[in-house]
Amino acid sequence: MAQINTQLTRLYLQRLVSALVPPECDLEFIQGLVNDIIQNRAHHTTRPLNEILDEYRANFNSLGKHEIWRDFQRTVDLLINASLPEYVADYLSFARQLMPQEPAQRVSDEKAANFTRNSSPIMSDRVRGLESRTMAEVSQPYVPDLDPKLFATLLLALTGQETEFLLFLNEPIAVTILPSLHIGTGSTALLTDILEAGLLFRGLSIYIDSTKGGTRSPIKAAFIRFIESYLLRYANEIDALFQKLPDSLIQILNSVQPHTKFLRLLSYLKSNYTETNGFLLLSKAYDLSQFGDPEVAQFSTQLFHEVVKPYYQYIEHWVIKGELIDENGEFFVYFDKAENHVNDIIRINPKLLPKFLQFEEATHDKILHIGKTLIFLDKYCKELAYINGYVSRYYHFIFKVHAGMATMKKATSQLMISTQYEELTNFFAAVIQSKMHLFLHLFNLKQIMFSEAGDFVDTISQQGHSMFSEPAAYLTPSRLSDLLINSISSSSVKNLPTQYLDRIDARILDLSHGTIGWDVFTLEYKISEILVDALLNYRNQLTEYLRLFNFLWGLRHFTFLLQQNFLQFQRLNKSELHTIRSQIKSTRERPNNFIGIRARWILSSVKKIDLFRHKILMVLYAILHYVSEDLIEKSFYEEIVKKMFRLRSVAESTSKGGQVQDLPILNQAFRKSCLDSKSLLGCEVLPRIIHNVNDCTMDDILRSHRDYFRAITGSKLLRENMRGKSSGESLVDQVYGFLEVSFSFVQACDQFEAQLTQMVTLLKMESLANADDEMDENFRRLESLMHIIYREVYFERFIPKLDVFRRDLRQEPDLRELSKSL
């Protein structure tokens, strides 16, 4: 027994000395040190440890190295408590490696000569015959068999549990190996790799415990459930591994290493994506499933299939009921609570388009419109019977025929979405046209608000002329109501159904628009249905109708005034001017007679006024015709009629006998396969409604109406920021300039007509004594008014404006035709 203890002492002392001496020292030098220490120990009297420590402390304090002494004392205390001598050797070797490197010095043979070189049988066994021994035999003293204590410790540590030998830290996640656990030097690296899985397991377990039931995101909740299920599977495999009693750390490492790879991945996703939007976590899982290591890609695919299920639930609720159950901003459709209109509330976030679903780009847009149309049909159209049938059919297909969209093939999902989209747009188009009469409302708005029912607006102008000439404050709703009723009954508008006639109303604008009735009068076509209002009054587009009506009303107002002025002069020509012509006949024998000269001047002036008026009227007529025909009517046909209606309905593809003209089918099997690929097997799909209206979405209607307005108000003639290239002046301002000239012309002509009437009256009263003086004064006034009309209004204002306007129009390709008509 004593011999065994001596051999063990020599062995451990061999290891201790090997750990302390420089690596350049050979085996003979190390063996000499060991022999010397053993001989010295055999002839040395034992001293108490406290006495030895007191001497060391005195030496350290005498040198002033108090901190080094405290470190030395802690090291001695730690080594005293060590259970095995091998731990002392390992610790000292580790401490040696932490020390700063010093230049190695070769130990000379003279210095080593003082040591005895008696050979040791253990050393002889280690050195002798190395070439013929295996690695396991050579390393046996350094890699002992698996300690039962280490075996039990690893079983708990790999599942994140603390033991008496391993202590886990949570912040940061780390593990501390207590000195009471002995491991060999060669086992340290293996144990580090093995314990990584335990650290990752513990970190993920802490995350699950802290967040389980606390996250509102279904995607993150699915991620947590996946981690939980994987950790449970991992723990079961670890338990099964240790039940088979592994032979070595290498075997444990080989079994744990595949799990370590997956635990790293889950820990990475947990650390980098759980605090962000769930959509980013889902996208990252998809990216990992497409690239990289095959095992990681396969594992990521399993993760993605679990985490994507809540996203499919978002789509299912949206395309079945129009319900948005996403409360975390993870779905690409969202509600903007700051908006009021349904089209502005329901929005799409292009940054959240789910590329991981691998849908075609058009499919995302279809998904958006499916939910939006369902909401519109339910909340605005009240088509509850259709909605209930739609929900029942597609709920059965998604959850009865299939187990949710997550189990469908990509092609089946896209086909279902396309089928839903086509069915809803077909039904929506039928509802808004046949039930809500959208096109008829648009047509009536054009006829009433855009003055396309010309006789109706002209009747209002004629019957309300005297009323509109009064101050604006004199207009009352009752007077306007009477005027409107009489105008409707006297025009073609009376042929409209009562449901449309009741929508026409007359309004009085704010007095800031003008001082007379002409300035504050306007018409209104009332839209009372919520659905039609949502489509036609999007972003207050009905207000744009009022603005354009006021512009057209101004043009028609001044054309009416010029026409009335023309009629006045026609009456003047038939009555008062007859007296002037009689004066000319009576003075034929005396051509230089003063009265005859004046009479000829008056007739000539009236003819000039008629020519000037005609020219101004032609300009206003040309502008009015261009706006009405080239802008309004053309835009209505291009943007409304052509986009809402098909050029040819489905029913027109029949033969004279009423049979559908189909091409001959040469291969019935091929035809059946084509039809099957375009149909949802197991889903009841309603037949499409046959009509001549194009299937459309709400966005299509709003876009068509918007383009219709833009084509009119955005034209170069009516756009306020469009300036002529020649004059630099806005074209629409130049149009208003023509209206101002027309007003000045009518005013001067009215004064001229009144003065001429007064002069003719004086001619008929030749018996008055002072008639000649008054006639002279009247003639001077006529000359002054004619100067205003001829010089100031026509030649100095109208002609220059017309020339500039023409030049500006000629430089715009789409306005050259208008310039030719001026």
C-alpha positions in Angstrom: 0.0 0.0 0.0 2.9 2.4 0.9 4.5 1.6 -2.5 1.3 2.6 -4.3 1.1 5.9 -2.3 4.7 6.7 -3.2 4.0 6.0 -6.9 0.9 8.2 -6.8 2.9 10.9 -5.1 5.6 10.8 -7.7 3.0 10.8 -10.5 1.2 13.9 -9.2 4.4 15.6 -8.4 5.5 14.9 -12.0 2.4 16.6 -13.2 2.9 19.6 -10.9 6.5 20.2 -11.9 5.6 19.8 -15.6 3.0 22.5 -15.2 5.3 24.9 -13.4 8.6 24.7 -15.4 9.1 26.3 -18.8 8.1 24.2 -21.8 11.7 24.1 -23.1 12.8 21.9 -20.2 13.3 18.2 -21.2 12.0 15.2 -19.4 15.4 14.5 -17.7 15.4 18.0 -16.1 11.8 17.5 -14.9 12.6 14.1 -13.5 15.7 15.4 -11.7 13.5 18.1 -10.0 11.0 15.5 -8.9 13.6 13.2 -7.4 15.2 16.2 -5.6 11.9 17.2 -4.1 11.1 13.7 -3.0 14.5 13.3 -1.3 14.2 16.7 0.3 10.7 15.9 1.6 11.9 12.6 3.1 14.7 14.3 5.2 12.7 17.4 6.1 10.8 18.0 9.3 7.2 19.0 8.9 6.4 22.6 9.8 2.9 24.0 10.5 1.3 25.7 7.5 0.6 28.8 9.5 4.2 29.3 10.4 5.2 29.0 6.8 2.6 31.5 5.7 3.7 33.9 8.4 7.2 33.9 6.9 5.9 34.5 3.4 3.7 37.3 4.7 6.7 38.9 6.4 8.7 38.7 3.2 5.9 40.2 1.0 5.2 43.0 3.5 8.9 43.9 3.8 8.9 44.4 0.0 5.7 46.5 0.2 3.8 44.0 -2.0 0.6 43.8 0.0 -1.7 43.2 -2.9 0.5 40.3 -4.2 0.4 38.8 -0.7 -3.4 38.9 -0.6 -3.6 37.2 -4.0 -1.1 34.6 -2.9 -3.1 33.9 0.3 -6.3 33.4 -1.7 -4.5 31.0 -4.0 -3.2 28.9 -1.1 -6.6 28.8 0.5 -8.2 27.6 -2.8 -5.6 24.9 -3.2 -6.0 23.7 0.4 -9.7 23.1 -0.2 -9.1 21.1 -3.4 -10.4 17.6 -3.3 -7.8 16.1 -5.7 -4.2 16.8 -6.3 -4.9 16.7 -10.0 -7.0 19.8 -9.6 -4.0 21.7 -8.0 -1.9 20.8 -11.1 -4.6 22.0 -13.5 -5.2 25.2 -11.6 -1.5 26.1 -11.4 -1.1 25.3 -15.1 -4.0 27.6 -15.9 -2.5 30.3 -13.7 0.8 29.9 -15.5 -0.8 30.5 -18.9 -2.4 33.7 -17.6 1.0 35.1 -16.5 2.9 37.5 -18.9 5.3 35.7 -21.2 9.0 36.0 -20.4 12.0 35.1 -22.6 12.6 31.4 -22.2 16.1 30.4 -21.0 17.6 27.1 -21.8 18.6 25.3 -18.7 22.3 24.2 -19.0 23.6 20.8 -18.1 25.8 22.3 -15.4 22.7 23.7 -13.5 20.9 20.4 -13.8 23.9 18.4 -12.6 23.1 19.0 -9.0 19.8 17.0 -9.4 19.8 13.2 -9.1 18.7 11.5 -12.3 17.5 8.2 -11.0 15.0 6.8 -13.4 11.3 6.3 -12.4 9.4 3.3 -13.4 6.3 5.4 -14.1 8.3 7.8 -16.3 9.9 4.8 -18.0 6.5 3.4 -18.7 5.4 6.7 -20.3 8.5 7.2 -22.4 9.4 3.7 -23.3 7.8 2.3 -26.4 5.7 5.4 -27.5 5.8 4.4 -31.1 3.9 1.2 -30.4 1.2 2.6 -28.2 -2.2 4.1 -29.2 -3.3 7.7 -28.4 -5.8 6.5 -25.9 -3.0 4.6 -24.0 -0.7 7.6 -24.2 -3.3 10.0 -22.9 -4.9 7.7 -20.4 -3.4 9.5 -17.4 -4.7 12.9 -18.7 -8.2 11.9 -19.8 -9.7 9.8 -17.0 -12.9 7.8 -17.3 -16.2 9.8 -17.1 -16.7 10.6 -13.4 -20.2 9.7 -12.2 -20.5 13.1 -10.6 -19.7 14.8 -14.0 -22.2 12.4 -15.6 -25.0 13.6 -13.4 -23.9 17.2 -13.6 -24.0 17.2 -17.4 -27.5 15.6 -17.5 -28.8 18.6 -15.5 -26.6 21.3 -17.1 -27.6 20.4 -20.6 -31.2 21.2 -19.7 -30.3 24.5 -18.0 -30.4 23.3 -14.4 -27.9 24.2 -11.7 -25.9 21.5 -9.8 -23.5 21.6 -6.9 -20.7 21.7 -9.4 -22.0 24.2 -12.0 -23.5 27.6 -11.3 -25.5 29.5 -14.0 -25.6 33.2 -14.3 -28.6 34.9 -16.0 -27.2 38.4 -16.7 -25.3 37.7 -18.9 -26.1 34.0 -19.6 -22.9 32.2 -18.4 -21.9 29.1 -16.4 -19.3 28.8 -13.6 -17.5 25.5 -12.9 -17.0 25.2 -9.2 -13.7 23.9 -7.9 -15.4 20.8 -6.3 -15.8 19.3 -9.8 -12.6 17.8 -11.1 -12.0 17.7 -14.8 -8.8 16.9 -16.7 -7.0 19.5 -18.8 -7.9 17.7 -22.0 -11.6 17.7 -21.1 -12.0 21.4 -20.6 -12.5 22.3 -24.3 -14.9 19.4 -24.8 -16.9 20.5 -21.7 -17.1 24.0 -23.0 -18.6 22.9 -26.3 -21.0 20.6 -24.5 -22.2 23.3 -22.0 -22.9 25.8 -24.8 -26.2 23.9 -25.5 -27.1 24.1 -21.9 -26.5 27.8 -21.8 -28.6 28.4 -25.0 -31.3 26.1 -23.6 -31.4 28.1 -20.3 -31.5 31.5 -22.1 -34.4 30.4 -24.3 -36.2 28.9 -21.3 -35.9 32.2 -19.4 -37.3 34.0 -22.5 -40.3 31.7 -22.7 -41.0 32.0 -19.0 -40.8 35.8 -19.2 -42.9 36.3 -22.3 -45.3 33.4 -22.5 -48.9 34.8 -22.5 -47.6 38.3 -22.5 -47.2 39.0 -26.2 -50.0 40.4 -28.3 -48.5 39.3 -31.6 -49.8 36.0 -32.9 -46.6 35.6 -34.9 -44.4 36.0 -31.9 -46.7 33.7 -29.9 -46.3 31.1 -32.6 -42.5 31.6 -32.4 -42.6 31.1 -28.6 -44.7 27.9 -29.0 -42.2 26.6 -31.5 -39.2 27.2 -29.2 -41.1 25.6 -26.3 -41.9 22.5 -28.4 -38.3 22.2 -29.6 -36.9 22.6 -26.1 -39.1 19.8 -24.9 -38.0 17.6 -27.7 -34.4 18.5 -27.0 -34.8 17.7 -23.3 -36.3 14.3 -24.1 -33.4 13.4 -26.4 -30.9 14.5 -23.8 -32.6 12.3 -21.2 -32.6 9.4 -23.6 -28.9 9.9 -24.3 -27.9 9.7 -20.6 -30.2 6.7 -20.0 -27.9 4.8 -22.4 -24.8 5.8 -20.3 -22.5 7.5 -22.8 -18.9 6.3 -22.7 -17.1 9.6 -23.1 -17.4 13.3 -23.5 -16.8 12.9 -27.2 -20.0 10.8 -27.5 -22.0 13.4 -25.6 -20.6 16.2 -27.7 -21.4 14.4 -31.0 -25.0 13.9 -29.8 -25.5 17.5 -28.6 -23.7 19.4 -31.4 -26.6 19.2 -33.9 -28.9 20.7 -31.3 -26.4 23.4 -30.5 -26.7 24.6 -34.1 -30.4 25.0 -33.9 -30.4 26.5 -30.4 -28.0 29.1 -31.7 -30.4 29.9 -34.5 -33.4 30.2 -32.2 -31.3 32.3 -29.8 -30.3 34.6 -32.6 -33.9 35.2 -33.7 -34.9 35.7 -30.1 -32.2 38.3 -29.5 -32.6 40.3 -32.8 -36.2 40.0 -33.9 -38.6 39.5 -30.9 -38.5 43.2 -30.0 -39.4 44.2 -33.6 -42.4 43.8 -35.8 -43.5 40.1 -36.1 -43.5 40.6 -39.9 -39.7 41.0 -39.7 -39.3 37.8 -37.7 -41.4 35.9 -40.2 -39.4 37.3 -43.1 -36.1 36.4 -41.5 -37.3 32.8 -40.9 -38.2 32.6 -44.6 -34.9 33.9 -45.7 -33.1 31.4 -43.5 -35.1 28.6 -45.0 -33.9 29.5 -48.5 -30.2 29.7 -48.1 -27.2 28.4 -46.2 -26.5 25.1 -44.5 -29.0 22.3 -45.6 -29.8 21.3 -42.0 -30.3 25.0 -40.9 -32.5 25.5 -44.0 -34.6 22.4 -43.2 -35.0 23.5 -39.6 -35.8 27.1 -40.6 -38.5 25.7 -43.0 -40.1 23.9 -40.1 -40.0 27.1 -38.1 -41.4 29.2 -40.9 -44.3 26.8 -41.5 -45.3 27.2 -37.8 -44.8 30.9 -37.5 -46.6 31.7 -40.8 -49.9 30.2 -39.7 -51.1 33.4 -37.9 -50.3 35.4 -41.0 -52.6 33.1 -43.0 -55.2 33.7 -40.4 -54.9 37.5 -41.1 -55.6 36.7 -44.8 -58.5 34.3 -44.1 -60.4 36.8 -42.0 -59.8 39.5 -44.5 -60.9 37.6 -47.6 -63.8 35.9 -46.0 -65.5 38.6 -43.9 -63.5 41.7 -44.5 -62.3 41.7 -40.9 -58.8 43.0 -40.0 -57.7 41.1 -36.9 -54.1 42.4 -37.0 -53.5 44.7 -34.0 -49.8 44.8 -34.2 -49.1 46.3 -37.7 -47.9 42.9 -39.1 -50.4 42.6 -42.0 -49.8 44.6 -45.2 -53.4 46.0 -45.0 -54.1 48.5 -42.2 -56.7 51.0 -41.1 -55.7 54.7 -41.0 -57.8 56.0 -38.1 -57.0 59.6 -38.9 -59.0 59.4 -42.2 -62.8 59.5 -42.7 -63.5 58.1 -46.1 -63.5 54.4 -46.5 -61.1 54.4 -49.3 -58.6 56.4 -47.3 -59.1 54.4 -44.2 -58.3 51.0 -45.8 -54.7 51.3 -46.9 -51.8 49.0 -48.0 -48.3 49.2 -46.6 -45.9 48.4 -49.5 -43.1 47.7 -46.9 -45.0 44.8 -45.5 -45.9 42.9 -48.7 -45.4 39.2 -47.9 -42.8 38.1 -50.3 -42.4 34.9 -48.3 -45.8 33.8 -49.5 -44.4 33.9 -53.1 -47.6 35.3 -54.5 -47.8 37.2 -57.8 -47.7 41.0 -57.3 -51.3 41.4 -58.5 -52.4 38.9 -55.8 -51.6 41.4 -53.0 -53.7 44.0 -54.7 -56.6 41.6 -55.1 -56.5 40.7 -51.4 -56.8 44.4 -50.6 -59.8 44.9 -52.8 -61.5 41.7 -51.7 -61.7 42.9 -48.1 -62.5 46.5 -49.1 -65.3 45.4 -51.4 -66.8 43.1 -48.7 -66.8 46.1 -46.3 -68.4 48.3 -48.9 -71.1 45.8 -49.8 -71.9 45.1 -46.1 -71.8 48.6 -44.6 -72.8 50.8 -47.6 -74.9 48.6 -49.9 -76.5 46.4 -47.2 -76.2 43.3 -49.3 -76.4 41.1 -46.3 -77.9 38.1 -48.1 -75.1 38.0 -50.6 -72.5 38.5 -47.9 -73.8 35.6 -45.8 -73.8 33.2 -48.8 -70.3 34.3 -49.7 -69.0 33.8 -46.2 -70.6 30.3 -46.0 -69.2 29.1 -49.3 -65.6 30.2 -48.8 -65.5 29.3 -45.2 -66.5 25.7 -46.2 -63.8 25.7 -48.9 -61.0 27.0 -46.7 -61.7 25.1 -43.4 -63.7 22.1 -44.5 -62.2 21.1 -47.9 -58.8 22.3 -46.6 -57.5 22.8 -43.1 -56.9 26.5 -43.6 -54.9 28.4 -46.1 -51.6 27.3 -44.5 -52.3 23.8 -45.9 -53.2 24.9 -49.4 -50.8 24.8 -52.3 -49.6 28.2 -53.5 -51.4 27.7 -56.8 -54.7 26.9 -55.0 -54.4 29.9 -52.8 -53.8 32.2 -55.7 -56.7 30.7 -57.7 -59.0 31.1 -54.7 -58.1 34.7 -54.3 -58.5 35.4 -58.1 -61.9 33.7 -58.0 -63.1 35.7 -55.0 -61.8 38.9 -56.7 -63.7 38.2 -59.9 -66.9 37.3 -58.2 -66.9 40.3 -55.9 -66.0 42.8 -58.7 -68.7 41.3 -60.9 -71.4 41.6 -58.2 -70.2 45.1 -57.1 -70.4 46.4 -60.6 -74.0 45.1 -60.9 -75.0 46.6 -57.6 -73.7 50.1 -58.2 -75.1 50.4 -61.7 -78.4 48.5 -61.5 -79.3 49.3 -57.8 -77.5 52.6 -57.2 -77.7 54.0 -60.8 -74.2 55.4 -60.6 -73.9 56.1 -64.3 -77.3 58.0 -64.4 -76.1 60.2 -61.5 -72.9 61.0 -63.3 -74.9 61.8 -66.5 -77.3 64.0 -64.6 -74.4 65.9 -62.9 -72.9 66.5 -66.3 -76.2 67.8 -67.7 -77.1 70.0 -64.7 -73.9 71.1 -63.2 -71.9 71.4 -66.4 -74.8 73.2 -68.2 -74.8 70.5 -70.9 -78.6 70.7 -70.8 -78.3 74.0 -72.5 -82.0 74.8 -72.8 -82.5 74.4 -69.0 -79.7 76.9 -68.2 -80.9 79.3 -70.9 -84.4 79.2 -69.5 -83.1 80.0 -66.0 -81.2 83.0 -67.5 -84.2 84.3 -69.4 -86.8 83.9 -66.7 -84.5 85.0 -63.9 -82.8 87.9 -65.8 -84.6 90.7 -63.9 -84.2 88.9 -60.6 -80.4 88.3 -61.1 -79.9 91.9 -62.0 -81.1 92.9 -58.5 -78.8 93.1 -55.5 -77.8 89.8 -54.2 -79.4 90.5 -50.8 -82.9 90.5 -52.5 -82.6 86.9 -53.6 -84.7 84.6 -51.4 -85.1 80.7 -51.4 -88.8 81.0 -52.3 -88.1 83.2 -55.3 -85.4 80.8 -56.5 -87.6 77.8 -55.9 -90.3 79.3 -58.1 -87.8 80.1 -60.8 -86.4 76.6 -60.7 -89.9 75.0 -61.0 -90.8 77.2 -64.0 -87.4 76.6 -65.7 -87.8 72.8 -65.3 -91.3 72.7 -66.7 -90.1 74.9 -69.7 -87.1 72.8 -70.6 -86.1 69.2 -71.6 -85.1 68.5 -68.0 -88.8 67.9 -67.2 -88.5 64.5 -68.9 -86.2 63.1 -66.2 -87.9 60.7 -63.7 -89.1 62.4 -60.5 -86.4 60.7 -58.4 -83.8 62.7 -60.3 -85.8 66.0 -60.6 -86.2 66.2 -56.9 -82.4 66.3 -56.6 -82.1 69.6 -58.5 -81.9 72.6 -56.3 -81.0 76.3 -56.5 -78.6 77.8 -54.0 -77.4 81.2 -53.0 -73.6 81.5 -52.5 -72.0 83.7 -49.9 -72.3 87.4 -50.6 -68.5 87.5 -50.8 -68.8 86.1 -54.3 -70.5 89.2 -55.7 -73.1 91.9 -55.2 -75.8 91.0 -57.7 -77.9 87.9 -58.2 -75.8 86.7 -61.2 -72.8 86.4 -59.0 -74.3 84.4 -56.1 -76.7 82.0 -58.0 -75.7 78.4 -58.4 -77.3 75.0 -58.9 -76.9 71.8 -56.9 -77.6 68.2 -57.7 -78.1 66.5 -54.3 -76.6 63.0 -53.6 -78.4 61.6 -50.5 -77.3 57.9 -50.8 -74.3 57.1 -48.7 -72.9 54.7 -51.3 -73.2 57.2 -54.2 -71.8 60.0 -52.0 -68.8 57.8 -51.1 -68.1 57.2 -54.8 -68.9 60.7 -56.3 -68.0 63.0 -53.4 -64.6 61.5 -52.6 -62.4 64.3 -51.2 -65.2 66.8 -51.8 -65.4 66.3 -55.6 -68.9 67.6 -55.6 -67.5 71.0 -54.6 -65.4 70.8 -57.9 -68.7 70.5 -59.7 -69.9 73.8 -58.2 -66.6 75.6 -59.1 -66.9 74.4 -62.7 -70.6 75.4 -62.8 -69.7 78.9 -61.7 -67.1 79.2 -64.4 -69.6 78.0 -67.1 -72.4 80.1 -65.6 -70.2 83.1 -66.0 -69.6 82.4 -69.7 -73.3 81.8 -70.3 -74.2 84.8 -68.2 -72.2 87.2 -70.5 -73.2 85.5 -73.7 -76.8 86.0 -72.5 -76.2 89.7 -71.8 -74.6 90.1 -75.2 -77.6 88.4 -76.8 -80.0 90.6 -74.9 -78.1 93.6 -76.0 -78.4 92.4 -79.5 -82.2 92.1 -79.2 -82.4 95.6 -77.7 -80.6 97.0 -80.7 -82.8 95.0 -83.0 -85.8 96.6 -81.4 -84.0 99.9 -81.6 -83.4 99.3 -85.3 -87.1 98.7 -85.9 -88.4 101.6 -84.0 -86.2 104.6 -83.2 -83.8 104.1 -86.1 -86.8 104.3 -88.5 -86.9 108.0 -87.6 -83.2 108.4 -88.3 -83.7 106.8 -91.7 -86.5 109.2 -92.5 -84.3 112.1 -91.7 -81.7 110.7 -94.1 -84.3 110.5 -96.9 -85.5 114.0 -96.3 -82.0 115.3 -96.7 -81.0 113.5 -99.9 -81.3 116.6 -101.9 -79.0 118.3 -99.4 -76.2 115.8 -98.7 -74.2 118.3 -96.7 -77.1 119.0 -94.4 -75.9 118.8 -90.8 -78.8 116.6 -89.6 -78.2 114.2 -92.4 -74.6 113.8 -91.6 -75.4 113.0 -88.0 -78.1 110.5 -89.0 -75.6 108.7 -91.2 -73.1 108.6 -88.4 -75.6 107.1 -86.0 -76.6 104.3 -88.5 -72.9 103.6 -89.1 -72.2 103.5 -85.4 -75.0 101.0 -84.8 -73.6 98.7 -87.5 -70.2 98.9 -86.0 -71.6 98.1 -82.5 -73.3 95.0 -84.0 -70.1 93.9 -85.6 -68.1 94.4 -82.4 -70.7 92.5 -80.4 -70.7 89.7 -82.9 -66.9 89.3 -82.6 -67.0 89.2 -78.8 -69.9 86.8 -78.9 -67.9 84.5 -81.3 -65.0 84.4 -78.9 -67.2 83.5 -75.9 -69.1 80.9 -78.0 -65.8 79.3 -79.1 -64.5 79.1 -75.6 -67.8 77.7 -74.3 -68.0 75.2 -77.1 -64.4 74.0 -76.5 -65.1 73.5 -72.8 -68.4 71.8 -73.3 -67.6 69.6 -76.3 -63.8 69.1 -76.4 -63.3 68.9 -72.6 -66.5 67.8 -70.8 -68.2 65.6 -73.4 -65.0 64.0 -74.6 -63.7 63.4 -71.1 -67.0 61.9 -70.1 -66.9 59.5 -73.0 -63.3 58.5 -72.5 -63.1 58.3 -68.7 -66.7 57.3 -67.8 -68.5 55.6 -70.6 -65.6 53.6 -72.1 -64.3 52.5 -68.6 -67.7 51.6 -67.2 -69.1 49.8 -70.2 -67.9 47.0 -72.5 -67.8 47.6 -76.2 -69.6 44.3 -76.6 -71.5 42.4 -74.1 -71.3 38.7 -73.5 -74.7 38.1 -74.9 -73.7 39.5 -78.3 -71.4 36.4 -79.0 -74.5 34.3 -80.0 -75.4 33.3 -83.5 -78.6 34.2 -85.3 -80.3 31.1 -83.9 -79.4 32.1 -80.4 -76.7 29.5 -79.9 -73.3 30.4 -78.6 -70.7 30.2 -81.3 -68.0 28.0 -79.8 -64.9 26.7 -81.6 -64.8 23.0 -82.3 -63.2 21.0 -79.4 -60.5 18.7 -80.8 -59.2 17.2 -77.5 -61.8 16.8 -74.7 -59.2 15.6 -72.2 -57.0 18.7 -72.8 -60.1 20.9 -72.5 -61.1 19.3 -69.2 -57.6 19.8 -67.7 -57.7 23.4 -68.7 -61.1 24.0 -67.1 -60.0 22.1 -64.0 -56.9 24.2 -63.6 -59.1 27.4 -63.6 -61.7 26.1 -61.2 -61.8 25.6 -57.5 -62.5 22.0 -56.9 -64.7 21.6 -53.9 -65.9 25.2 -53.8 -69.3 26.4 -54.9 -68.7 29.4 -57.2 -71.7 31.6 -58.2 -72.1 32.1 -62.0 -71.1 35.6 -63.1 -73.8 38.1 -63.8 -74.0 38.8 -67.5 -74.2 42.6 -68.3 -72.5 45.1 -70.4 -70.8 46.8 -67.4 -67.1 46.3 -66.8 -66.3 44.5 -63.6 -64.7 47.0 -61.3 -63.5 47.8 -57.8 -64.2 50.8 -55.7 -60.8 52.1 -56.6 -61.6 51.8 -60.3 -64.7 54.0 -59.9 -62.9 56.6 -57.9 -60.0 56.6 -60.3 -62.3 56.9 -63.3 -64.1 59.8 -61.7 -60.8 61.5 -60.7 -59.4 61.2 -64.2 -62.7 62.6 -65.6 -62.2 65.7 -63.5 -58.5 66.0 -64.1 -59.1 65.9 -67.9 -61.4 68.9 -67.5 -60.0 71.0 -64.7 -56.5 70.0 -65.5 -56.7 71.1 -69.1 -54.3 73.8 -70.2 -57.1 76.3 -70.7 -58.6 75.9 -67.2 -55.5 75.2 -65.2 -54.7 78.2 -63.1 -51.0 77.7 -63.1 -50.8 77.2 -66.9 -49.4 80.4 -68.4 -49.2 81.4 -72.0 -45.7 81.0 -73.5 -46.0 84.3 -75.3 -47.7 86.5 -72.7 -46.7 84.8 -69.5 -50.3 85.3 -68.3 -52.6 82.5 -67.1 -54.9 81.3 -69.9 -57.9 81.1 -67.6 -57.3 84.6 -66.4 -57.3 85.7 -70.0 -60.8 84.1 -70.3 -62.0 86.1 -67.3 -60.5 89.2 -69.0 -62.8 88.6 -72.0 -65.7 88.5 -69.6 -64.7 91.8 -68.1 -64.5 93.3 -71.6 -67.9 91.9 -72.4 -69.4 93.5 -69.3 -67.8 96.9 -70.2 -69.1 96.6 -73.7 -72.7 95.8 -72.6 -72.7 98.7 -70.2 -71.5 101.2 -72.8 -74.0 99.8 -75.4 -76.9 100.1 -72.9 -76.0 103.7 -72.3 -75.6 104.3 -76.1 -79.0 102.8 -76.7 -80.7 104.9 -74.0 -79.0 108.1 -75.3 -80.0 107.3 -78.9 -83.6 106.7 -77.8 -83.7 110.0 -76.1 -82.3 111.8 -79.1 -84.9 110.2 -81.4 -87.6 111.5 -79.0 -86.2 115.0 -79.4 -86.3 114.7 -83.2 -89.9 113.9 -83.0 -90.5 117.0 -80.9 -89.3 119.7 -83.3 -91.6 122.3 -81.9 -89.6 122.7 -78.7 -87.6 125.9 -78.6 -84.5 124.4 -77.2 -84.6 121.1 -79.1 -81.5 121.9 -81.2 -79.4 122.6 -78.1 -80.5 119.3 -76.5 -79.9 117.4 -79.7 -76.4 118.8 -79.8 -75.8 117.8 -76.3 -77.2 114.2 -76.9 -75.1 113.9 -80.0 -71.9 114.8 -78.1 -72.8 112.1 -75.6 -73.3 109.6 -78.3 -69.9 110.4 -79.8 -68.4 110.1 -76.3 -70.0 106.7 -75.8 -69.1 105.5 -79.3 -65.5 106.5 -78.5 -65.6 104.3 -75.4 -67.1 101.4 -77.3 -64.9 101.7 -80.4 -61.7 102.9 -79.0 -61.4 102.0 -75.3 -63.3 98.7 -75.1 -62.9 97.1 -78.5 -59.6 98.3 -80.0 -57.6 99.1 -76.9 -58.8 96.2 -74.7 -60.5 93.4 -76.7 -58.3 93.3 -79.8 -55.0 93.2 -77.9 -56.3 90.6 -75.5 -57.5 88.5 -78.5 -54.2 88.7 -80.3 -52.3 87.7 -77.2 -54.7 84.9 -76.5 -54.4 83.5 -80.0 -50.6 83.5 -79.9 -50.6 81.7 -76.6 -53.1 79.1 -77.9 -51.1 78.5 -81.1 -48.1 77.5 -79.1 -50.0 74.7 -77.4 -50.6 71.7 -79.7 -53.9 70.7 -78.1 -55.2 74.3 -78.2 -54.4 75.2 -81.8 -57.9 74.2 -83.0 -59.4 76.6 -80.5 -57.1 79.4 -81.7 -58.4 78.8 -85.3 -62.0 79.3 -84.2 -61.4 82.7 -82.6 
